[in-house]
Amino acid sequence: MLYDFKVFQKVYDFLLWVKPTVQRFERVHKYSLGIQLENTVIEFMKKIVKANFVRENKKEFIEECLMEFEMVKILIRLAKDFKVLNLKQYEFASKNLNEIGRLLGGWYKRFS
C-alpha cells in the first residue's frame, strides 16, 4: 500500500489525460515533445512510488519527485507555447499540476 496515495492518484489521473492528449498532437510534436512529456510523467509516477516505499532518506526521494514535477511543468508550458495545447487544455493541465504541487509540497514538509 502506498503511503501517500493522494499524490500517486493525482499523477496517475494526470497521465490518463496526457496520453490521449499527446495522441492528438501534430506529428511534428507528437514524436518529440509528446513522447518526452509522456515519459516524464511516467518517470514522475515511478519516483513517487519509490519515495513511498523507502524508509530512509525519504526527503531525498521526495526531492527527486519535485525535480521531475518541475520538468513536467516545463514540458506542458512548451506544449502551450508551441501551440499544441489549446488554452482550455493548458488551463486543465495547470489546475491539475497546481494541485499536485500543493500535495507534493505538503508531503515534503512532513519530512523536513
C-alpha positions in Angstrom: 0.0 0.0 0.0 1.3 3.4 -0.9 1.9 5.8 2.0 0.9 8.9 0.1 -1.7 7.6 -2.2 -3.2 11.1 -3.0 -0.1 12.3 -4.8 0.2 9.0 -6.7 -3.5 9.0 -7.7 -3.4 12.7 -8.9 -0.3 11.9 -11.1 -1.9 8.7 -12.4 -5.1 10.6 -13.3 -2.9 13.3 -15.0 -1.2 10.6 -17.1 -4.6 9.3 -18.1 -5.3 12.7 -19.5 -1.8 13.2 -21.0 -1.7 10.0 -23.1 -4.8 10.7 -25.3 -3.9 14.4 -25.4 -0.4 13.7 -26.8 -2.0 11.3 -29.4 -3.8 14.4 -30.9 -0.5 16.4 -31.2 0.6 17.3 -34.7 3.1 14.7 -36.0 6.0 17.1 -35.7 5.4 17.4 -31.9 3.9 14.0 -31.1 7.2 12.1 -31.6 9.4 14.6 -29.8 7.7 16.8 -27.2 4.7 14.5 -26.8 6.8 11.3 -26.1 9.0 13.3 -23.8 6.0 14.6 -21.9 4.5 11.1 -21.6 7.8 9.6 -20.5 8.5 12.3 -17.9 5.0 11.9 -16.3 5.6 8.1 -16.2 9.1 8.7 -14.6 7.5 11.1 -12.1 4.9 8.4 -11.2 7.7 5.9 -10.7 9.6 8.2 -8.4 6.5 8.8 -6.3 6.1 5.0 -5.9 9.8 4.7 -4.9 9.5 7.6 -2.4 6.5 5.9 -0.9 8.4 2.7 -0.2 11.8 3.9 1.0 12.3 4.0 4.8 15.5 6.1 5.0 16.3 9.4 3.3 12.6 9.8 2.2 13.2 13.5 1.9 15.8 13.0 -0.9 13.4 10.8 -2.8 10.7 13.4 -2.5 13.1 16.0 -3.8 13.6 13.8 -6.8 9.9 13.8 -7.3 9.9 17.6 -7.1 12.6 17.9 -9.8 10.6 15.6 -12.1 7.5 17.6 -11.3 9.3 20.8 -12.5 10.2 19.0 -15.8 6.6 18.1 -16.4 5.6 21.7 -15.8 8.2 22.9 -18.3 7.1 20.4 -20.9 3.4 21.5 -20.5 4.4 25.1 -20.9 6.4 24.3 -24.0 3.4 22.4 -25.4 1.3 25.6 -24.8 4.0 27.8 -26.4 4.3 25.6 -29.4 0.5 25.8 -29.6 0.0 22.0 -29.5 -2.1 22.6 -26.3 -5.0 25.0 -26.6 -5.9 27.3 -23.8 -8.6 25.0 -22.4 -6.1 22.1 -22.3 -3.4 24.3 -20.7 -5.8 25.5 -18.1 -6.8 22.0 -17.2 -3.2 20.9 -17.0 -2.2 23.9 -14.9 -5.0 23.3 -12.5 -4.1 19.7 -12.0 -0.4 20.5 -11.7 -1.1 23.2 -9.1 -2.9 20.6 -7.0 -0.2 18.0 -7.4 2.4 20.7 -6.5 0.5 21.5 -3.3 0.3 17.8 -2.3 4.0 17.3 -3.1 4.9 20.4 -1.1 2.9 19.1 1.9 4.5 15.7 1.6 7.9 17.3 1.5 7.3 19.4 4.6 6.3 16.4 6.6 9.9 15.1 6.2 11.8 18.4 6.6 
